[in-house]
């Protein structure tokens, strides 16, 4: 390693190291002034020291990561969010982040990666939503920060921009995710058992989510991420065959529960998974 070479040469030179010679022979930088050469050598030692810590952190993170689809957050030693991403295979994606070939071109923020956390998901739509929500919530310093999703920048047929409930697989085999999206941008995701055991509660929550009188009385927090355009965009492309319901086609939470119970018993609905290619 470069750091080891520099330390060995510094020991050989004793108390009066020739920084210009070190810069030329070890770093490959010739013609630097004595002061600049000293700074370059000191910086190289710090960078290489950080490299070793980064490498060890990568080994630890990758060893604990599952080989499943999910959304992840890389954090520094103080817990600050550095980067949010999604992956079809969390271990493989995180290994790529810490691949040795990436070190030289690594963004400074990513060099401080110390730990990671992840949430496993069961569908591409869930991954898209959770990733966008985390980026909005955590404001990670390495991600390119973007404005909330805007339908004007997405080629979505007007017929698809309406209140909708989408049913997608859950990471838990005996469950499904109920994703609600409203035309005003509001969204929700709820996990429910395919057996229907908790559908009474979930159907009531969805009814409230889509009922105008509840919408008009709700005070919206200014930092709430309005991610429904992601749902509409996904439905117009990769999710065009996804199972969906119009929440206004039913007159009560009881009727909605019945519709959902019938759908959840159909195994054909649970073939959609994050694309593994």
C-alpha positions as CSV (number, residue, x, y, z in Angstrom):
1,X,0.0,0.0,0.0
2,X,1.0,3.6,-0.7
3,X,0.8,4.5,3.0
4,X,3.1,1.6,4.0
5,X,5.7,2.7,1.4
6,X,5.6,6.3,2.6
7,X,6.0,5.2,6.3
8,X,8.9,2.9,5.4
9,X,10.7,5.7,3.5
10,X,10.1,8.2,6.3
11,X,11.6,5.8,8.8
12,X,14.7,5.4,6.6
13,X,15.1,9.2,6.3
14,X,15.0,9.7,10.0
15,X,14.3,13.1,11.5
16,X,14.9,15.2,8.3
17,X,12.8,13.6,5.5
18,X,13.2,14.8,2.0
19,X,9.6,15.4,1.0
20,X,10.5,16.4,-2.6
21,X,12.2,13.1,-3.1
22,X,9.2,11.2,-1.4
23,X,6.8,13.1,-3.6
24,X,8.7,12.2,-6.7
25,X,9.6,8.6,-6.0
26,X,6.5,7.4,-4.1
27,X,3.8,9.7,-5.3
28,X,5.1,10.2,-8.8
29,X,4.9,14.1,-8.5
30,X,8.0,15.8,-9.7
31,X,9.0,19.5,-9.5
32,X,7.0,20.3,-6.3
33,X,8.4,22.9,-4.0
34,X,9.6,21.6,-0.6
35,X,6.5,23.1,1.2
36,X,4.1,21.6,-1.4
37,X,5.8,18.3,-1.3
38,X,5.5,18.1,2.4
39,X,1.7,18.9,2.2
40,X,1.3,16.3,-0.5
41,X,3.0,13.6,1.5
42,X,1.0,14.4,4.6
43,X,-2.3,14.4,2.6
44,X,-1.4,11.0,1.1
45,X,-0.8,9.6,4.5
46,X,-4.2,10.8,5.7
47,X,-6.0,9.6,2.6
48,X,-4.4,6.2,2.8
49,X,-5.3,6.0,6.5
50,X,-8.9,6.8,5.6
51,X,-8.7,4.1,2.9
52,X,-7.9,1.4,5.4
53,X,-10.8,2.4,7.6
54,X,-13.1,2.6,4.6
55,X,-11.9,-0.9,3.5
56,X,-12.6,-2.4,6.9
57,X,-16.0,-0.8,7.1
58,X,-16.9,-2.2,3.7
59,X,-15.9,-5.7,4.7
60,X,-18.0,-5.5,7.9
61,X,-21.1,-4.0,6.1
62,X,-21.0,-6.4,3.2
63,X,-20.7,-9.4,5.5
64,X,-23.9,-8.5,7.3
65,X,-26.0,-7.6,4.2
66,X,-28.6,-9.9,2.9
67,X,-28.8,-11.1,-0.8
68,X,-32.3,-9.7,-1.1
69,X,-33.9,-6.6,-2.7
70,X,-34.0,-3.5,-0.5
71,X,-33.4,0.1,0.2
72,X,-30.2,1.1,2.1
73,X,-28.6,4.1,3.9
74,X,-24.8,4.5,4.2
75,X,-23.8,6.6,7.3
76,X,-20.6,8.1,8.7
77,X,-19.3,7.3,12.1
78,X,-21.4,10.0,13.6
79,X,-24.6,8.6,12.1
80,X,-25.0,11.2,9.4
81,X,-26.7,9.9,6.2
82,X,-24.2,9.9,3.3
83,X,-26.1,8.1,0.6
84,X,-29.5,6.4,0.0
85,X,-29.9,3.8,-2.7
86,X,-31.9,0.7,-3.7
87,X,-30.8,-2.7,-5.0
88,X,-32.1,-6.0,-6.3
89,X,-29.4,-7.6,-4.2
90,X,-28.2,-5.6,-1.2
91,X,-25.0,-7.5,-0.6
92,X,-23.9,-7.3,-4.2
93,X,-24.7,-3.5,-4.4
94,X,-22.9,-2.7,-1.2
95,X,-19.9,-4.8,-2.2
96,X,-19.7,-2.7,-5.4
97,X,-19.7,0.5,-3.3
98,X,-16.6,-0.8,-1.5
99,X,-14.8,-2.3,-4.5
100,X,-11.1,-1.4,-4.4
101,X,-11.2,0.0,-7.9
102,X,-13.6,2.7,-6.7
103,X,-11.3,4.2,-4.1
104,X,-9.3,6.6,-6.2
105,X,-12.4,8.2,-7.8
106,X,-14.6,8.0,-4.7
107,X,-16.5,11.1,-3.7
108,X,-15.1,12.5,-0.4
109,X,-18.4,11.9,1.4
110,X,-18.5,8.2,0.5
111,X,-14.9,7.8,1.9
112,X,-16.4,8.4,5.3
113,X,-18.8,5.5,5.1
114,X,-18.8,3.6,8.4
115,X,-22.1,1.8,8.7
116,X,-25.2,0.9,6.8
117,X,-28.8,0.1,7.4
118,X,-31.4,-1.4,5.1
119,X,-35.0,-2.3,4.6
120,X,-35.9,-5.4,2.6
121,X,-38.7,-4.9,0.1
122,X,-40.9,-7.2,-2.0
123,X,-41.6,-5.1,-5.1
124,X,-40.0,-2.5,-7.3
125,X,-42.7,0.1,-6.6
126,X,-42.1,-0.2,-2.8
127,X,-38.3,0.3,-3.4
128,X,-38.9,3.4,-5.5
129,X,-41.2,4.9,-2.9
130,X,-39.0,4.1,0.1
131,X,-35.9,5.3,-1.6
132,X,-37.5,8.7,-2.5
133,X,-39.0,9.1,0.9
134,X,-35.6,8.5,2.6
135,X,-33.8,10.9,0.4
136,X,-36.3,13.6,1.1
137,X,-36.3,12.8,4.9
138,X,-32.5,12.4,5.4
139,X,-31.1,14.7,2.8
140,X,-28.0,12.6,2.4
141,X,-24.9,14.6,1.4
142,X,-23.8,12.4,-1.5
143,X,-27.1,11.9,-3.3
144,X,-28.0,14.5,-5.9
145,X,-30.9,16.3,-4.3
146,X,-34.0,16.7,-6.5
147,X,-37.3,18.4,-6.1
148,X,-40.4,16.3,-5.4
149,X,-41.5,14.2,-8.4
150,X,-43.4,16.3,-10.9
151,X,-46.0,14.8,-13.2
152,X,-45.2,17.5,-15.8
153,X,-41.8,15.9,-16.3
154,X,-43.3,12.4,-16.6
155,X,-45.0,10.9,-19.7
156,X,-48.1,9.6,-17.8
157,X,-51.4,9.2,-19.5
158,X,-54.0,11.4,-18.0
159,X,-56.3,8.4,-17.4
160,X,-53.8,7.0,-14.9
161,X,-53.6,10.2,-12.8
162,X,-56.4,9.3,-10.4
163,X,-56.8,8.0,-6.9
164,X,-55.7,4.4,-6.8
165,X,-54.8,1.5,-4.6
166,X,-52.1,-0.8,-5.9
167,X,-51.5,-4.3,-4.5
168,X,-47.9,-5.6,-4.7
169,X,-46.0,-8.4,-3.0
170,X,-44.5,-7.9,0.4
171,X,-41.1,-9.1,1.6
172,X,-43.2,-11.3,3.9
173,X,-44.6,-14.3,1.9
174,X,-47.9,-14.3,3.8
175,X,-48.5,-10.6,3.3
176,X,-49.1,-7.9,0.6
177,X,-48.4,-4.2,0.5
178,X,-51.3,-1.9,-0.1
179,X,-50.1,1.3,-1.7
180,X,-52.4,4.3,-2.0
181,X,-51.8,7.3,-4.2
182,X,-53.9,10.4,-4.5
183,X,-54.1,13.0,-7.3
184,X,-52.9,15.6,-4.8
185,X,-49.6,13.7,-4.4
186,X,-50.3,12.1,-1.1
187,X,-49.3,8.4,-0.7
188,X,-49.4,5.6,1.9
189,X,-48.1,2.1,2.2
190,X,-49.7,-0.5,4.5
191,X,-48.8,-4.2,5.0
192,X,-51.6,-6.6,5.3
193,X,-51.9,-10.3,5.8
194,X,-53.2,-12.2,2.8
195,X,-55.4,-14.2,5.1
196,X,-57.5,-11.1,5.6
197,X,-56.9,-11.1,9.3
198,X,-56.2,-7.4,9.6
199,X,-58.1,-6.1,6.6
200,X,-60.9,-4.5,8.6
201,X,-58.3,-2.1,10.1
202,X,-56.5,-1.6,6.8
203,X,-59.6,-1.0,4.8
204,X,-60.8,1.6,7.3
205,X,-57.5,3.4,7.1
206,X,-57.6,3.4,3.3
207,X,-61.1,4.8,3.3
208,X,-60.0,7.7,5.5
209,X,-57.0,8.3,3.3
210,X,-59.2,8.8,0.3
211,X,-62.2,10.5,1.9
212,X,-62.6,14.2,1.1
213,X,-63.8,15.3,4.5
214,X,-60.7,13.9,6.1
215,X,-58.5,15.5,3.4
216,X,-60.0,18.9,4.0
217,X,-59.4,18.8,7.7
218,X,-55.9,17.4,7.6
219,X,-53.1,19.8,8.2
220,X,-50.3,18.9,5.8
221,X,-46.7,19.2,7.2
222,X,-44.6,21.3,4.9
223,X,-41.9,18.6,4.6
224,X,-44.2,15.7,3.7
225,X,-42.9,14.0,0.5
226,X,-45.7,13.9,-2.1
227,X,-44.6,10.8,-4.0
228,X,-47.8,9.8,-5.8
229,X,-46.3,10.8,-9.2
230,X,-43.9,7.9,-8.7
231,X,-46.8,5.5,-8.5
232,X,-48.6,6.9,-11.5
233,X,-45.4,6.9,-13.6
234,X,-44.6,3.3,-12.5
235,X,-48.1,2.2,-13.5
236,X,-47.7,3.7,-16.9
237,X,-44.5,1.7,-17.5
238,X,-43.1,-1.3,-15.7
239,X,-46.2,-1.7,-13.6
240,X,-48.8,-1.6,-16.3
241,X,-50.0,-5.1,-15.4
242,X,-50.1,-4.5,-11.6
243,X,-53.3,-5.1,-9.8
244,X,-55.1,-1.9,-8.8
245,X,-58.4,-0.7,-7.4
246,X,-60.3,2.6,-7.7
247,X,-61.1,3.5,-4.1
248,X,-64.2,5.4,-5.2
249,X,-65.7,2.3,-6.9
250,X,-66.8,1.1,-3.4
251,X,-69.2,2.8,-1.1
252,X,-67.8,1.7,2.3
253,X,-64.8,0.3,4.1
254,X,-66.7,-3.0,4.4
255,X,-67.1,-3.3,0.6
256,X,-63.4,-2.3,0.1
257,X,-62.4,-5.1,2.6
258,X,-64.4,-7.6,0.6
259,X,-62.8,-6.6,-2.7
260,X,-59.4,-6.8,-1.2
261,X,-60.0,-10.2,0.5
262,X,-60.9,-11.7,-2.9
263,X,-57.9,-10.2,-4.6
264,X,-55.5,-11.3,-1.9
265,X,-56.5,-14.9,-2.3
266,X,-55.4,-14.9,-6.0
267,X,-51.8,-16.2,-6.3
268,X,-51.4,-14.6,-9.7
269,X,-51.2,-11.2,-8.2
270,X,-47.9,-12.0,-6.4
271,X,-45.7,-12.7,-9.3
272,X,-44.4,-9.1,-9.6
273,X,-40.9,-8.8,-8.2
274,X,-38.0,-6.4,-8.5
275,X,-36.4,-7.0,-11.9
276,X,-33.5,-9.3,-11.3
277,X,-31.6,-8.6,-14.5
